[in-house]
Amino acid sequence: MSLNYKELRRLFIWIKCLGRSTVLFTFTLDRGITWESASTMLDEKRKDGLSSAHDGFYESKREWLGRRHFALAFESSASGMFKIVRPAVGESLREMPLAELKNKYRKISSLEKARSGWEDEYEVSSKQCMHGPNCKLGNFCTVGRRIQEVNVLGGLILPVWGTIEKALSKQARHSHKRLRVVRIETTTDNRRIVGLLVPNAAVESVLQDLAWVQDIED
């Protein structure tokens, strides 16, 4: 997973009494795993003599919106449990039992078929979520989307905490109402930022409310 900082500061509010600012940083997050990286992971397992007969590339038995999904599975340190790596979202936090793996996926014997399917899903997931181009949430949906935009409010937060909380409370989805403190480290320049995560769908609302606060300060 890689995280790049875009030189984009869409908000710059001075808190006059303290002479400091609150800044909205926008990042590009790539959660995916390339075919080359996935192949290397599997090769290293085999070279170390740690692979099992069930390790390898798989495709889903069922189609989702006319497409099958691909995955790399290899046995973890827990017997009978498998780590799952997907083109769009990388390694899953949840390990999968062998029985579930066999129920949902079939192992691919053709390396070329696995490569083609993996690269296709990797490319498609950079532009859309797993619900397809007609998803009701549009670009705000991040389910299965490889490349995402992440917005973090950094700098001076406490004076505008209540304003941010109020702006998030207007959001339709419950998950977008929560205040979450995150720590970001970029992969290109090792930049570290601690701040509040702002859901994409809530950015405009937060900006509007903070602009109102700025008008009051002025």
Accessible surface in RSA format (square Angstrom, percent):
REM  Atomic radii and reference values for relative SASA: ProtOr
REM  Chains: A
REM  Algorithm: Lee & Richards
REM  Probe-radius: 1.40
REM  Slices: 20
REM RES _ NUM      All-atoms   Total-Side   Main-Chain    Non-polar    All polar
REM                ABS   REL    ABS   REL    ABS   REL    ABS   REL    ABS   REL
RES MET A   1   157.65  81.6 100.14  66.3  57.51 136.9  85.94  73.1  71.70  95.0
RES SER A   2    39.81  33.6  38.32  51.1   1.49   3.4  27.43  58.4  12.38  17.3
RES LEU A   3    17.71   9.9  17.71  12.7   0.00   0.0  17.71  12.4   0.00   0.0
RES ASN A   4    56.84  39.2  56.84  54.9   0.00   0.0  15.77  38.0  41.07  39.7
RES TYR A   5    24.92  11.6   4.77   2.7  20.16  52.5   4.63   3.5  20.29  25.0
RES LYS A   6    77.49  37.8  71.40  43.8   6.09  14.5  52.09  46.9  25.40  27.1
RES GLU A   7   154.23  88.5 118.28  89.5  35.95  85.6  65.10 125.9  89.13  72.8
RES LEU A   8    68.42  38.1  67.04  48.0   1.38   3.5  68.42  48.0   0.00   0.0
RES ARG A   9   118.41  49.7  88.69  45.2  29.72  70.8  31.90  43.6  86.50  52.4
RES ARG A  10    85.14  35.7  53.44  27.2  31.70  75.5  26.03  35.6  59.11  35.8
RES LEU A  11    17.88  10.0  13.38   9.6   4.50  11.3  17.76  12.5   0.12   0.3
RES PHE A  12    91.67  45.9  77.14  47.8  14.53  37.8  77.14  46.8  14.53  41.6
RES ILE A  13     0.01   0.0   0.01   0.0   0.00   0.0   0.01   0.0   0.00   0.0
RES TRP A  14   124.63  50.0 121.10  58.6   3.54   8.3 106.64  56.9  17.99  29.2
RES ILE A  15     8.50   4.8   8.50   6.3   0.00   0.0   8.50   6.1   0.00   0.0
RES LYS A  16   124.35  60.7  99.56  61.1  24.79  59.0  74.80  67.3  49.55  52.8
RES CYS A  17   111.99  84.7  70.84  79.0  41.15  96.7  52.09 132.0  59.89  64.6
RES LEU A  18   105.79  58.9  79.90  57.2  25.89  65.1  85.39  60.0  20.40  54.9
RES GLY A  19    46.77  57.7   0.00   N/A  46.77  57.7  27.64  75.9  19.13  42.8
RES ARG A  20   135.45  56.9 131.95  67.3   3.49   8.3  43.09  58.9  92.36  56.0
RES SER A  21    21.51  18.2  16.04  21.4   5.47  12.6   0.00   0.0  21.51  30.1
RES THR A  22     0.04   0.0   0.04   0.0   0.00   0.0   0.00   0.0   0.04   0.1
RES VAL A  23     7.97   5.2   7.97   7.2   0.00   0.0   7.97   6.9   0.00   0.0
RES LEU A  24     1.97   1.1   1.97   1.4   0.00   0.0   1.97   1.4   0.00   0.0
RES PHE A  25    15.77   7.9  15.77   9.8   0.00   0.0  15.77   9.6   0.00   0.0
RES THR A  26     0.00   0.0   0.00   0.0   0.00   0.0   0.00   0.0   0.00   0.0
RES PHE A  27     0.09   0.0   0.09   0.1   0.00   0.0   0.09   0.1   0.00   0.0
RES THR A  28    37.23  26.5  36.65  37.2   0.58   1.4  27.70  37.2   9.53  14.4
RES LEU A  29    24.88  13.9  24.88  17.8   0.00   0.0  24.88  17.5   0.00   0.0
RES ASP A  30    31.14  21.8  30.28  30.1   0.86   2.0   9.95  23.4  21.19  21.1
RES ARG A  31    55.87  23.5  54.10  27.6   1.76   4.2  14.24  19.5  41.63  25.2
RES GLY A  32    12.61  15.5   0.00   N/A  12.61  15.5   0.00   0.0  12.61  28.2
RES ILE A  33    32.44  18.5  30.86  23.0   1.58   3.8  32.44  23.4   0.00   0.0
RES THR A  34    49.64  35.3  48.25  48.9   1.40   3.3  45.02  60.5   4.62   7.0
RES TRP A  35    25.16  10.1  22.16  10.7   3.00   7.0   8.16   4.4  17.00  27.6
RES GLU A  36   111.44  64.0 106.93  80.9   4.51  10.7  67.81 131.2  43.63  35.6
RES SER A  37    50.12  42.3  43.37  57.9   6.75  15.5  18.87  40.2  31.24  43.8
RES ALA A  38     0.00   0.0   0.00   0.0   0.00   0.0   0.00   0.0   0.00   0.0
RES SER A  39    26.20  22.1  25.07  33.5   1.13   2.6  25.39  54.1   0.81   1.1
RES THR A  40    67.38  47.9  65.41  66.3   1.98   4.7  42.09  56.5  25.29  38.2
RES MET A  41    53.28  27.6  49.87  33.0   3.41   8.1  45.69  38.8   7.59  10.1
RES LEU A  42     6.83   3.8   6.83   4.9   0.00   0.0   6.83   4.8   0.00   0.0
RES ASP A  43    64.64  45.3  63.09  62.8   1.55   3.7  12.09  28.5  52.55  52.4
RES GLU A  44    96.06  55.2  95.13  72.0   0.93   2.2  29.98  58.0  66.08  54.0
RES LYS A  45    41.37  20.2  40.73  25.0   0.64   1.5  23.51  21.2  17.86  19.0
RES ARG A  46   124.07  52.1 106.70  54.4  17.38  41.4  38.35  52.4  85.72  52.0
RES LYS A  47   173.80  84.8 135.02  82.8  38.78  92.3  89.50  80.6  84.30  89.8
RES ASP A  48    98.78  69.2  69.85  69.5  28.93  68.4  18.11  42.6  80.67  80.5
RES GLY A  49    63.94  78.9   0.00   N/A  63.94  78.9  33.81  92.8  30.13  67.5
RES LEU A  50   115.51  64.3  96.62  69.1  18.89  47.5 101.54  71.3  13.98  37.6
RES SER A  51    45.80  38.7  21.06  28.1  24.75  57.0   0.98   2.1  44.83  62.8
RES SER A  52    32.37  27.4  15.84  21.1  16.53  38.1  25.36  54.0   7.01   9.8
RES ALA A  53    89.99  82.7  58.69  90.6  31.30  71.2  72.34 101.9  17.65  46.8
RES HIS A  54    58.68  32.1  58.58  40.7   0.10   0.3  30.19  31.1  28.49  33.1
RES ASP A  55     2.28   1.6   0.71   0.7   1.57   3.7   0.71   1.7   1.57   1.6
RES GLY A  56     2.78   3.4   0.00   N/A   2.78   3.4   2.78   7.6   0.00   0.0
RES PHE A  57    10.29   5.1   7.89   4.9   2.39   6.2   7.89   4.8   2.39   6.9
RES TYR A  58     8.28   3.9   8.15   4.6   0.13   0.3   4.80   3.6   3.48   4.3
RES GLU A  59     8.18   4.7   8.18   6.2   0.00   0.0   0.00   0.0   8.18   6.7
RES SER A  60    14.30  12.1  14.30  19.1   0.00   0.0  14.30  30.4   0.00   0.0
RES LYS A  61    84.68  41.3  73.21  44.9  11.47  27.3  36.61  33.0  48.07  51.2
RES ARG A  62   204.33  85.8 196.33 100.1   8.01  19.1  78.08 106.7 126.25  76.5
RES GLU A  63    99.84  57.3  74.03  56.0  25.81  61.4  18.43  35.6  81.41  66.5
RES TRP A  64   117.22  47.0 115.38  55.8   1.84   4.3 116.30  62.0   0.92   1.5
RES LEU A  65   114.97  64.0  76.91  55.0  38.06  95.7  88.70  62.3  26.27  70.7
RES GLY A  66    60.19  74.2   0.00   N/A  60.19  74.2  26.79  73.5  33.41  74.8
RES ARG A  67    79.67  33.5  75.05  38.3   4.63  11.0  37.64  51.4  42.04  25.5
RES ARG A  68    81.35  34.2  70.55  36.0  10.80  25.7  15.47  21.1  65.88  39.9
RES HIS A  69    40.74  22.3  40.74  28.3   0.00   0.0  36.79  37.9   3.96   4.6
RES PHE A  70    22.80  11.4  22.18  13.7   0.62   1.6  22.18  13.4   0.62   1.8
RES ALA A  71     0.46   0.4   0.25   0.4   0.21   0.5   0.25   0.3   0.21   0.6
RES LEU A  72     0.00   0.0   0.00   0.0   0.00   0.0   0.00   0.0   0.00   0.0
RES ALA A  73     0.05   0.0   0.05   0.1   0.00   0.0   0.05   0.1   0.00   0.0
RES PHE A  74    15.47   7.7  15.47   9.6   0.00   0.0  15.47   9.4   0.00   0.0
RES GLU A  75    41.55  23.9  39.63  30.0   1.91   4.6   8.66  16.7  32.89  26.9
RES SER A  76    15.25  12.9   0.64   0.8  14.62  33.7   5.18  11.0  10.07  14.1
RES SER A  77   127.41 107.7  80.32 107.2  47.09 108.5  59.31 126.3  68.10  95.4
RES ALA A  78    48.40  44.5  39.09  60.3   9.32  21.2  48.35  68.1   0.05   0.1
RES SER A  79   107.75  91.1  78.55 104.8  29.20  67.3  47.92 102.0  59.83  83.8
RES GLY A  80    29.81  36.8   0.00   N/A  29.81  36.8  25.99  71.3   3.82   8.6
RES MET A  81    56.41  29.2  56.41  37.3   0.00   0.0  40.27  34.2  16.14  21.4
RES PHE A  82     2.00   1.0   2.00   1.2   0.00   0.0   2.00   1.2   0.00   0.0
RES LYS A  83    62.91  30.7  62.41  38.3   0.49   1.2  34.66  31.2  28.25  30.1
RES ILE A  84     0.96   0.5   0.96   0.7   0.00   0.0   0.96   0.7   0.00   0.0
RES VAL A  85     0.39   0.3   0.39   0.4   0.00   0.0   0.39   0.3   0.00   0.0
RES ARG A  86    61.79  25.9  61.79  31.5   0.00   0.0  21.06  28.8  40.73  24.7
RES PRO A  87     0.00   0.0   0.00   0.0   0.00   0.0   0.00   0.0   0.00   0.0
RES ALA A  88     6.76   6.2   6.76  10.4   0.00   0.0   6.76   9.5   0.00   0.0
RES VAL A  89    45.66  30.0  31.27  28.3  14.39  34.7  31.27  27.2  14.39  39.0
RES GLY A  90     3.87   4.8   0.00   N/A   3.87   4.8   3.87  10.6   0.00   0.0
RES GLU A  91    86.20  49.5  62.98  47.6  23.22  55.3  22.38  43.3  63.82  52.1
RES SER A  92    31.15  26.3  18.70  25.0  12.45  28.7  10.42  22.2  20.73  29.0
RES LEU A  93   187.37 104.3 153.91 110.1  33.46  84.1 157.32 110.5  30.05  80.9
RES ARG A  94   133.46  56.0 124.50  63.5   8.96  21.3  74.04 101.2  59.42  36.0
RES GLU A  95    48.68  27.9  40.27  30.5   8.40  20.0  16.86  32.6  31.82  26.0
RES MET A  96     6.03   3.1   6.03   4.0   0.00   0.0   6.03   5.1   0.00   0.0
RES PRO A  97    49.99  36.4  49.99  45.6   0.00   0.0  49.99  41.3   0.00   0.0
RES LEU A  98    44.11  24.6  42.71  30.6   1.39   3.5  42.71  30.0   1.39   3.7
RES ALA A  99    80.00  73.6  64.73  99.9  15.27  34.7  71.88 101.2   8.11  21.5
RES GLU A 100    34.45  19.8  28.48  21.5   5.97  14.2  23.70  45.8  10.75   8.8
RES LEU A 101     0.06   0.0   0.06   0.0   0.00   0.0   0.06   0.0   0.00   0.0
RES LYS A 102   104.35  50.9 100.13  61.4   4.21  10.0  59.67  53.7  44.68  47.6
RES ASN A 103   108.47  74.8  92.87  89.7  15.60  37.6  19.76  47.6  88.71  85.7
RES LYS A 104   100.35  49.0  92.20  56.6   8.16  19.4  59.80  53.8  40.55  43.2
RES TYR A 105    19.29   9.0  16.96   9.6   2.33   6.1   2.75   2.1  16.54  20.4
RES ARG A 106   100.78  42.3  96.10  49.0   4.68  11.1  44.60  61.0  56.18  34.0
RES LYS A 107    96.64  47.1  71.15  43.7  25.49  60.7  52.14  46.9  44.49  47.4
RES ILE A 108    20.14  11.5   3.19   2.4  16.95  40.8   6.80   4.9  13.34  36.2
RES SER A 109   122.69 103.7  80.80 107.8  41.89  96.5  57.09 121.6  65.60  91.9
RES SER A 110    50.93  43.0  41.83  55.8   9.10  21.0  36.80  78.4  14.13  19.8
RES LEU A 111   121.36  67.6 113.69  81.3   7.67  19.3 115.74  81.3   5.62  15.1
RES GLU A 112   102.85  59.0  98.00  74.1   4.85  11.5  62.88 121.6  39.97  32.6
RES LYS A 113   101.01  49.3  93.66  57.5   7.35  17.5  61.66  55.5  39.35  41.9
RES ALA A 114     2.22   2.0   1.52   2.3   0.71   1.6   1.52   2.1   0.71   1.9
RES ARG A 115    78.31  32.9  78.31  39.9   0.00   0.0  27.56  37.7  50.75  30.8
RES SER A 116    58.88  49.8  53.58  71.5   5.31  12.2  18.48  39.4  40.40  56.6
RES GLY A 117    10.84  13.4   0.00   N/A  10.84  13.4   9.41  25.8   1.43   3.2
RES TRP A 118     0.90   0.4   0.90   0.4   0.00   0.0   0.90   0.5   0.00   0.0
RES GLU A 119    64.09  36.8  59.01  44.6   5.09  12.1  28.18  54.5  35.92  29.3
RES ASP A 120    69.20  48.5  61.49  61.2   7.70  18.2  23.86  56.2  45.33  45.2
RES GLU A 121    17.16   9.9  17.07  12.9   0.10   0.2   9.14  17.7   8.02   6.5
RES TYR A 122    46.94  21.9  46.94  26.7   0.00   0.0  31.24  23.5  15.70  19.3
RES GLU A 123    88.81  51.0  88.81  67.2   0.00   0.0  41.60  80.5  47.21  38.5
RES VAL A 124    39.67  26.1  37.03  33.5   2.64   6.4  39.59  34.4   0.08   0.2
RES SER A 125     7.31   6.2   5.39   7.2   1.92   4.4   7.20  15.3   0.11   0.1
RES SER A 126    23.52  19.9  10.33  13.8  13.19  30.4   5.16  11.0  18.36  25.7
RES LYS A 127   133.12  64.9 111.78  68.6  21.34  50.8 107.07  96.4  26.05  27.8
RES GLN A 128    44.01  24.6  42.80  31.3   1.21   2.9  10.05  21.4  33.96  25.8
RES CYS A 129     4.01   3.0   1.16   1.3   2.85   6.7   0.45   1.2   3.55   3.8
RES MET A 130    72.45  37.5  58.94  39.0  13.51  32.2  48.64  41.4  23.80  31.5
RES HIS A 131    70.07  38.3  59.65  41.5  10.43  26.7  38.34  39.5  31.73  36.9
RES GLY A 132     7.87   9.7   0.00   N/A   7.87   9.7   5.25  14.4   2.62   5.9
RES PRO A 133   111.97  81.6  77.22  70.4  34.75 126.3  83.70  69.1  28.27 175.7
RES ASN A 134   137.89  95.1 112.68 108.9  25.21  60.7  38.04  91.6  99.85  96.5
RES CYS A 135    24.42  18.5   8.74   9.7  15.68  36.9   8.04  20.4  16.38  17.7
RES LYS A 136   207.39 101.2 166.13 101.9  41.27  98.3 117.13 105.4  90.27  96.1
RES LEU A 137    72.39  40.3  64.39  46.1   8.00  20.1  68.21  47.9   4.18  11.2
RES GLY A 138    35.28  43.5   0.00   N/A  35.28  43.5  33.98  93.2   1.31   2.9
RES ASN A 139   121.51  83.8 107.79 104.2  13.72  33.0  26.46  63.7  95.05  91.9
RES PHE A 140   101.37  50.7  94.16  58.3   7.21  18.8  94.16  57.1   7.21  20.6
RES CYS A 141     1.68   1.3   1.53   1.7   0.14   0.3   0.14   0.4   1.53   1.7
RES THR A 142    53.64  38.2  50.13  50.8   3.51   8.4  18.36  24.7  35.28  53.3
RES VAL A 143    70.14  46.2  63.40  57.4   6.74  16.2  70.14  60.9   0.00   0.0
RES GLY A 144    19.65  24.2   0.00   N/A  19.65  24.2  11.02  30.2   8.64  19.3
RES ARG A 145    25.86  10.9  25.86  13.2   0.00   0.0   6.08   8.3  19.79  12.0
RES ARG A 146    14.29   6.0  14.29   7.3   0.00   0.0   0.00   0.0  14.29   8.7
RES ILE A 147    60.68  34.5  55.86  41.6   4.82  11.6  55.86  40.2   4.82  13.1
RES GLN A 148    22.79  12.7  17.95  13.1   4.84  11.5   5.39  11.5  17.40  13.2
RES GLU A 149    65.96  37.9  56.42  42.7   9.54  22.7  18.69  36.2  47.26  38.6
RES VAL A 150    20.87  13.7  18.21  16.5   2.66   6.4  20.87  18.1   0.00   0.0
RES ASN A 151     1.01   0.7   0.68   0.7   0.33   0.8   0.00   0.0   1.01   1.0
RES VAL A 152     0.00   0.0   0.00   0.0   0.00   0.0   0.00   0.0   0.00   0.0
RES LEU A 153     0.04   0.0   0.04   0.0   0.00   0.0   0.04   0.0   0.00   0.0
RES GLY A 154     0.23   0.3   0.00   N/A   0.23   0.3   0.23   0.6   0.00   0.0
RES GLY A 155    51.37  63.3   0.00   N/A  51.37  63.3  24.67  67.7  26.70  59.8
RES LEU A 156    18.87  10.5  17.80  12.7   1.07   2.7  18.55  13.0   0.32   0.9
RES ILE A 157    22.68  12.9  19.66  14.6   3.02   7.3  19.66  14.2   3.02   8.2
RES LEU A 158   145.72  81.2 131.40  94.0  14.32  36.0 131.42  92.3  14.30  38.5
RES PRO A 159    71.39  52.0  29.18  26.6  42.21 153.5  41.87  34.6  29.52 183.5
RES VAL A 160     1.17   0.8   0.90   0.8   0.27   0.7   1.17   1.0   0.00   0.0
RES TRP A 161    82.23  33.0  82.22  39.8   0.01   0.0  70.08  37.4  12.16  19.7
RES GLY A 162    46.11  56.9   0.00   N/A  46.11  56.9  34.15  93.7  11.96  26.8
RES THR A 163    30.17  21.5  23.29  23.6   6.88  16.4   9.77  13.1  20.40  30.8
RES ILE A 164     0.69   0.4   0.39   0.3   0.30   0.7   0.69   0.5   0.00   0.0
RES GLU A 165    88.17  50.6  87.35  66.1   0.82   2.0  23.18  44.8  64.99  53.1
RES LYS A 166   134.80  65.8 128.98  79.1   5.82  13.9  76.69  69.0  58.11  61.9
RES ALA A 167     0.12   0.1   0.12   0.2   0.00   0.0   0.12   0.2   0.00   0.0
RES LEU A 168     0.38   0.2   0.38   0.3   0.00   0.0   0.38   0.3   0.00   0.0
RES SER A 169    62.67  53.0  49.10  65.5  13.56  31.2  36.92  78.6  25.75  36.1
RES LYS A 170   118.83  58.0  83.32  51.1  35.51  84.5  66.09  59.5  52.74  56.2
RES GLN A 171    20.76  11.6  17.59  12.9   3.17   7.5   1.93   4.1  18.83  14.3
RES ALA A 172   103.80  95.4  63.85  98.5  39.95  90.9  74.64 105.1  29.16  77.2
RES ARG A 173   101.85  42.8  95.89  48.9   5.95  14.2  31.85  43.5  70.00  42.4
RES HIS A 174   140.03  76.5 133.00  92.4   7.04  18.0  98.36 101.4  41.67  48.5
RES SER A 175    51.22  43.3  40.59  54.2  10.63  24.5  35.22  75.0  16.00  22.4
RES HIS A 176    27.14  14.8  27.14  18.9   0.00   0.0   9.52   9.8  17.62  20.5
RES LYS A 177    77.23  37.7  65.45  40.2  11.78  28.0  46.07  41.5  31.16  33.2
RES ARG A 178   125.56  52.7 117.71  60.0   7.85  18.7  49.86  68.1  75.70  45.9
RES LEU A 179    46.40  25.8  16.52  11.8  29.87  75.1  16.58  11.6  29.82  80.2
RES ARG A 180   114.82  48.2 110.73  56.4   4.09   9.7  26.64  36.4  88.18  53.4
RES VAL A 181    98.13  64.6  68.52  62.0  29.61  71.3  68.52  59.5  29.61  80.3
RES VAL A 182    29.93  19.7  23.18  21.0   6.74  16.2  29.93  26.0   0.00   0.0
RES ARG A 183   149.10  62.6 119.80  61.1  29.30  69.8  48.04  65.7 101.06  61.3
RES ILE A 184    20.88  11.9  19.87  14.8   1.01   2.4  20.88  15.0   0.00   0.0
RES GLU A 185    69.57  39.9  54.06  40.9  15.51  36.9  19.01  36.8  50.56  41.3
RES THR A 186     2.36   1.7   0.40   0.4   1.96   4.7   0.40   0.5   1.96   3.0
RES THR A 187    76.90  54.7  46.12  46.8  30.78  73.4  47.87  64.3  29.04  43.9
RES THR A 188   100.76  71.7  62.29  63.1  38.47  91.7  60.76  81.6  40.00  60.5
RES ASP A 189    82.07  57.5  55.08  54.8  26.99  63.8  39.85  93.8  42.22  42.1
RES ASN A 190    97.98  67.6  88.77  85.8   9.21  22.2  15.44  37.2  82.54  79.8
RES ARG A 191    81.19  34.1  73.85  37.6   7.34  17.5  22.39  30.6  58.80  35.6
RES ARG A 192   145.58  61.1 118.14  60.2  27.44  65.3  35.94  49.1 109.64  66.4
RES ILE A 193    15.33   8.7  11.03   8.2   4.30  10.4  15.33  11.0   0.00   0.0
RES VAL A 194    90.96  59.9  73.38  66.4  17.59  42.4  73.38  63.8  17.59  47.7
RES GLY A 195     4.88   6.0   0.00   N/A   4.88   6.0   4.88  13.4   0.00   0.0
RES LEU A 196     2.29   1.3   2.29   1.6   0.00   0.0   2.29   1.6   0.00   0.0
RES LEU A 197    37.52  20.9  35.33  25.3   2.20   5.5  35.33  24.8   2.20   5.9
RES VAL A 198     2.12   1.4   0.77   0.7   1.35   3.2   0.77   0.7   1.35   3.7
RES PRO A 199    22.77  16.6  12.96  11.8   9.81  35.7  22.77  18.8   0.00   0.0
RES ASN A 200    35.69  24.6  23.04  22.3  12.65  30.5  10.22  24.6  25.47  24.6
RES ALA A 201    32.93  30.3  14.05  21.7  18.88  42.9  14.05  19.8  18.88  50.0
RES ALA A 202     0.00   0.0   0.00   0.0   0.00   0.0   0.00   0.0   0.00   0.0
RES VAL A 203     6.22   4.1   5.81   5.3   0.40   1.0   6.12   5.3   0.10   0.3
RES GLU A 204    98.83  56.7  98.51  74.5   0.32   0.8  56.09 108.5  42.74  34.9
RES SER A 205    23.88  20.2  18.75  25.0   5.14  11.8  18.36  39.1   5.52   7.7
RES VAL A 206     2.21   1.5   2.10   1.9   0.12   0.3   2.21   1.9   0.00   0.0
RES LEU A 207    27.62  15.4  25.97  18.6   1.64   4.1  26.13  18.3   1.49   4.0
RES GLN A 208   121.99  68.2 110.64  80.9  11.35  27.0  38.70  82.4  83.30  63.2
RES ASP A 209    24.78  17.4  23.06  22.9   1.72   4.1   7.57  17.8  17.21  17.2
RES LEU A 210     0.22   0.1   0.22   0.2   0.00   0.0   0.22   0.2   0.00   0.0
RES ALA A 211    42.23  38.8  41.94  64.7   0.29   0.7  41.97  59.1   0.26   0.7
RES TRP A 212   160.19  64.3 157.85  76.4   2.33   5.5 135.83  72.4  24.36  39.5
RES VAL A 213    20.12  13.2  20.09  18.2   0.03   0.1  20.12  17.5   0.00   0.0
RES GLN A 214    60.66  33.9  60.66  44.3   0.00   0.0   5.61  11.9  55.05  41.8
RES ASP A 215    98.11  68.7  82.49  82.1  15.61  36.9  24.02  56.5  74.09  73.9
RES ILE A 216   116.58  66.3  93.41  69.6  23.17  55.8  96.47  69.5  20.10  54.6
RES GLU A 217    74.64  42.9  55.61  42.1  19.03  45.3   5.89  11.4  68.75  56.1
RES ASP A 218   117.10  82.0  62.92  62.6  54.19 128.1  40.41  95.1  76.69  76.5
END  Absolute sums over single chains surface
CHAIN  1 A    12420.3      10095.1       2325.3       6863.7       5556.6
END  Absolute sums over all chains
TOTAL         12420.3      10095.1       2325.3       6863.7       5556.6
